[in-house]
Amino acid sequence: MIEKTGVPPIKSQGIKTKLVPWIKSILTNDFDGTWIEPFMGTGVVAFNVAPKKAILADTNPHLINFYTQIANDKINPGVVKTFLQKEGKILSEKGEDHYYYIRDRFNSEKNPLDFLFVNRAGFNGMIRFNRKGGFNIPFCRKPDRFAQAYVTKITNQVAWVSSVIWSGNYQFICQDFKETIKLASKNDVIYADPPYIERHVDYFNGWDSKHEEELFQSLSRFEGKFILSTWHHNDYRENESIKTLWSEFQILTKDHFYYVGGSEENRNPMVEALITNFNATSKQYEFPKPLQLELFKKAIKYGHPTTAST
């Protein structure tokens, strides 16, 4: 039986949805420490691993704020459904003018629901900010973007993430990756998914060779287990940091096709790498289709939200 992969409500370029089974396949069954992510991004890996304890951090405050609001039950399926139905109706009537109105409102007020709106109505599901910290992705040019089926899908995604967060002890922190790694003990597992060097920049998570070196030094000193996602090579070039920094660790590779970039010529197959400091054996698996949970098909038991910090 193929294990299904859950999809979070926030989309992003380079999201690891299709790589989740591979990452999970190298984890040991006896892990009972804290799952720590210095670059949580959309949270897709953590929410599918679903550990009992997790520290999920990122330098992008909008990602942390969105998931903190879910943890505190200020954002829940009902709130999301009402919001997207309302704003989606206006979008269908006014078109891109309303998208840019919400985008301006988000850049001014930083409302996490507005962040969800521009993320799901922006071009190609991308997250990108200008040098002043303003979200600058253009409209996807689909005025009827938030049709009922699409709203239901997003609502289901929020319900799934809520159930994962509330079933464990999850902490969300906005901070630099080096500070997050310092929080880890030898019994914990660090999963690091930094912006891919030489691949893309969104200004909240800018990345260059200096950052890569700092990450290498931090993870090399860590006494517990770590897993690092990065790119190995594509048809045109190699990731030089594999040879200059990470070659002393175990490197697993697998072909992957990324739908990243505004044009088709920028969407190329790439060999993905998982780098570990332990003897990882990848079990056999198949890439499943991402799971879209049906909110009312399977009852979800809600508990009290855990306390989350920013």
C-alpha positions in Angstrom: 0.0 0.0 0.0 1.4 3.4 -1.0 1.4 5.9 1.9 -0.3 9.1 1.0 1.5 12.5 1.4 -0.4 15.4 2.9 -0.3 18.8 1.3 -0.1 22.0 3.5 -2.2 25.1 2.8 0.8 27.3 1.9 2.5 26.7 -1.4 6.0 27.5 -2.4 8.5 27.0 -5.1 10.7 23.9 -4.4 8.2 22.4 -2.0 9.3 18.9 -0.9 5.9 17.2 -1.3 7.1 14.6 -3.7 10.3 14.0 -1.7 8.5 13.3 1.6 8.4 9.5 1.2 12.1 9.4 0.5 12.9 11.6 3.5 10.7 9.5 5.7 12.2 6.2 4.4 15.6 6.9 5.9 14.2 7.7 9.4 14.5 5.1 12.1 11.4 3.9 13.8 12.8 4.4 17.3 13.1 8.2 17.1 11.5 9.9 20.1 13.4 13.2 20.3 12.5 16.6 19.0 12.2 17.1 15.2 13.9 20.4 14.4 13.7 22.4 11.2 15.8 25.6 10.9 14.1 26.2 7.5 10.5 25.0 7.9 9.1 26.7 4.7 5.7 25.3 4.1 6.1 22.7 6.8 5.3 19.8 4.4 8.1 17.5 5.7 7.4 18.1 9.4 3.6 17.7 9.1 4.0 14.4 7.2 6.6 13.1 9.6 4.2 14.2 12.4 6.6 13.9 15.3 5.4 14.2 18.9 7.7 17.1 19.5 8.9 19.7 17.0 10.6 23.0 16.8 9.9 24.6 13.4 11.7 27.8 12.6 12.2 30.1 9.6 13.4 33.7 9.0 10.2 34.4 7.1 7.9 35.9 9.7 4.7 35.4 7.6 5.2 31.6 7.5 5.7 31.5 11.3 2.8 33.8 12.0 0.4 31.7 9.8 1.2 28.4 11.5 1.3 30.0 14.9 -2.3 31.3 14.3 -3.3 27.7 13.4 -1.7 26.4 16.6 -3.6 29.0 18.6 -6.9 28.3 16.8 -7.1 31.8 15.5 -7.0 30.3 12.0 -9.1 27.2 11.6 -11.1 25.5 8.8 -14.2 27.6 9.5 -12.3 30.9 9.5 -10.5 30.1 6.3 -13.6 29.0 4.5 -15.5 32.1 5.4 -12.6 34.4 4.4 -11.8 32.8 1.1 -15.5 32.6 0.1 -15.9 36.3 0.8 -12.7 37.5 -0.9 -13.0 35.0 -3.7 -16.4 36.3 -4.6 -15.0 39.9 -4.8 -12.1 38.6 -6.8 -14.4 36.9 -9.4 -16.2 40.3 -9.7 -13.3 42.7 -9.8 -10.5 40.5 -11.1 -6.9 41.4 -10.6 -7.7 44.8 -9.1 -8.9 42.9 -6.0 -5.8 40.7 -5.9 -3.5 43.8 -5.9 -5.7 45.4 -3.2 -5.3 42.3 -1.0 -1.6 42.2 -1.8 -1.2 45.9 -0.8 -3.2 45.2 2.4 -1.0 42.3 3.3 2.2 44.3 2.8 0.8 47.0 5.0 -1.0 45.0 7.7 0.7 41.5 7.6 -2.5 39.6 8.1 -1.9 35.9 7.8 -5.2 35.3 6.0 -4.2 37.8 3.4 -0.9 35.9 3.1 -2.8 32.7 2.4 -4.9 34.6 -0.2 -2.0 36.1 -2.2 -0.1 32.8 -1.9 -2.9 30.8 -3.5 -4.0 33.5 -6.0 -0.5 34.6 -7.0 1.4 33.4 -10.1 2.6 29.8 -9.9 2.1 29.5 -6.2 5.4 31.4 -5.6 6.6 33.2 -2.5 8.9 36.1 -3.2 9.5 39.5 -1.5 11.3 42.6 -2.7 14.2 44.2 -0.9 11.9 46.2 1.3 10.1 43.0 2.4 7.0 43.5 0.2 5.3 40.5 -1.4 5.6 41.1 -5.1 4.2 38.0 -7.0 1.8 39.1 -9.8 -1.8 37.8 -10.1 -2.3 34.3 -11.6 -4.9 35.8 -14.0 -7.7 33.5 -12.8 -10.6 35.7 -11.4 -12.5 32.5 -10.4 -9.6 31.1 -8.6 -11.5 30.5 -5.4 -14.2 28.3 -6.7 -16.0 26.2 -4.1 -13.8 23.1 -4.9 -10.6 25.1 -4.4 -11.8 26.6 -1.2 -12.8 23.2 0.1 -9.3 21.8 -0.8 -7.5 24.6 1.1 -9.9 24.2 4.0 -9.1 20.5 4.2 -5.4 21.3 4.2 -5.8 23.6 7.1 -7.8 20.9 9.0 -5.1 18.4 8.4 -2.3 20.6 9.6 -4.4 21.6 12.6 -4.8 17.9 13.6 -1.1 17.3 13.3 -0.1 20.4 15.3 -2.6 19.7 18.1 -1.7 16.1 18.4 1.8 16.9 19.5 4.0 19.7 21.1 4.9 22.1 18.3 6.8 25.3 18.6 7.1 27.9 15.8 9.9 30.4 16.0 11.1 33.2 13.7 14.9 33.2 13.9 18.2 32.6 12.2 19.0 28.9 11.4 22.2 29.0 13.6 20.1 29.9 16.7 17.7 27.0 15.9 20.5 24.5 15.5 21.8 25.5 19.0 18.5 24.4 20.5 19.1 20.8 19.4 20.4 18.0 21.6 22.0 14.7 20.6 18.7 12.9 20.9 17.0 15.2 18.3 16.9 15.1 14.5 17.6 18.2 12.5 16.0 18.4 9.0 17.6 21.2 7.1 16.1 22.5 3.8 17.8 25.8 3.1 17.2 27.8 -0.1 19.2 26.0 -2.7 22.4 27.7 -3.3 22.6 29.4 -6.8 19.0 28.4 -7.4 16.5 31.1 -6.1 16.2 34.0 -3.6 13.2 35.4 -1.9 15.0 38.0 0.3 13.6 36.7 3.6 15.6 33.5 2.9 18.5 34.8 0.8 21.3 32.3 0.5 24.9 32.3 -0.8 28.2 30.5 -0.2 28.8 32.3 3.1 25.5 30.9 4.4 26.2 27.5 3.1 29.6 27.5 4.9 27.9 28.6 8.1 25.3 25.8 7.8 28.1 23.3 7.2 30.0 24.4 10.3 26.8 24.3 12.5 25.7 20.9 11.3 29.2 19.4 11.5 29.4 20.3 15.2 25.9 18.8 15.9 26.2 15.6 17.9 22.8 14.2 16.9 21.5 13.2 13.5 20.8 15.5 10.7 19.3 15.3 7.2 20.0 18.0 4.7 18.1 18.5 1.4 20.0 20.1 -1.5 20.4 19.8 -5.2 23.2 17.7 -6.6 23.3 18.5 -10.3 21.2 19.1 -13.4 21.8 18.9 -17.1 23.9 22.1 -17.1 25.9 22.2 -13.9 26.8 20.7 -10.6 26.3 22.0 -7.1 29.9 22.8 -6.2 29.2 22.8 -2.5 28.7 19.1 -2.6 32.4 18.6 -3.4 33.8 21.6 -1.4 31.8 21.0 1.8 29.5 18.1 2.1 31.5 15.2 0.6 32.6 13.9 4.0 29.0 12.9 4.8 26.7 10.3 3.2 25.0 11.5 0.1 21.9 9.9 -1.4 20.6 11.1 -4.8 17.4 10.8 -6.8 16.1 12.3 -10.0 13.3 14.9 -9.4 11.5 17.3 -11.7 10.9 20.7 -10.3 8.1 22.9 -11.5 9.9 26.1 -10.4 10.2 29.3 -12.4 8.0 31.5 -14.5 8.7 29.9 -17.8 8.9 26.3 -19.0 12.5 26.5 -20.0 13.4 27.2 -16.3 11.6 24.1 -15.1 14.2 21.4 -15.6 14.9 17.9 -14.2 17.3 18.0 -11.3 19.1 15.3 -9.2 18.1 15.9 -5.6 20.4 15.0 -2.8 19.9 14.0 0.8 23.0 14.5 3.0 23.2 12.7 6.3 25.7 12.3 9.1 24.4 8.7 9.8 24.3 5.5 7.9 21.0 6.0 6.1 19.4 3.3 4.1 16.5 4.4 1.8 13.7 1.8 1.8 11.9 1.0 -1.4 8.9 3.2 -2.1 6.9 4.8 -4.8 6.2 8.5 -5.3 2.5 8.9 -4.4 0.2 11.6 -5.6 -0.1 14.3 -2.9 -3.0 13.7 -0.5 -5.9 16.1 -0.5 -7.8 15.3 2.8 -11.5 15.4 2.7 -12.7 17.4 5.7 -16.1 15.8 6.2 -15.3 12.3 4.9 -13.1 11.6 7.9 -13.8 13.1 11.3 -10.9 14.9 12.9 -10.8 15.1 16.6 -9.7 18.5 17.8 -8.0 19.1 21.1 -6.6 22.1 22.8 -4.0 24.0 20.7 -0.5 23.9 22.0 1.3 27.1 22.9 3.5 28.4 20.1 6.0 31.3 20.2 7.3 33.7 17.7 
